[in-house]
Amino acid sequence: MKVVVVGGTGFVGQGILQVLVKDKTLELHSLSRGGKRSHSVAGVTYQRVDLKQMGAWQVLLNEADWVIDCVGILWPDRKRQLNYQNASIQPGKQIITTIKTSETKFLFISANAGPPAYLKTKRAVEKYARQVLGKRAYVVYPGLIYDRTKKSTYYLGKILHVITALPGLKRYRPVERKILAQAIEKILQGETSEFEMFRK
């Protein structure tokens, strides 16, 4: 099975690839603006791409069994000229439009909670995916994704695990990066995951 992770060099994408690479039946590819890095996962084919430009990456997506969209930003960055439109919505729509006429399945990493503008961006990509791809569109709704390798998320994630037991806070749904990656692996294999359900 061929799986392409778009944004595979980011925090979430890298975590997914670290889990998926253990399954030797998978052919794994990562597409990102930076391409292969020093900490890239061995056993994954990395490609540096600009999704705004036509290229061989489009053929790869159409030949894949699954495309996992990990592209996006939590906060706009004026210095880098990154906003929700050009860094999250446009890439997502470009991926979806590219695989419209193929049989490729699409898995979008959305969010269960977050800043209002960020969530609005996620919902826009979800809506477009469902309109264009129908049942080939899959969405997961994690809360804060954390891992020991990223201290800024790790301690906050641990704290949220405790307080989300309180009424009204379950929607924050913190999840360890490895656990989310394992849930995504199950979805690729045809199983279901609790993260496919939006938690209020």
Secondary structure, DSSP 4 states (H G I P E B T S, - for coil): -EEEEETTTSHHHHHHHHHHTT-TT-EEEEEESS-S-TTPPTT-EEEE--TTS-SHHHHHHHH-SEEEE----SS-BTTTTB-HIIIIIHHHHHHHHHTTTS--EEEEE--SS--HHHHHHHHHHHHHHHHHHGGGEEEE--SSEEBTTBHHHHHHHHHHHHHTTSTT-GGG--EEHHHHHHHHHHHHTT---GGGS---
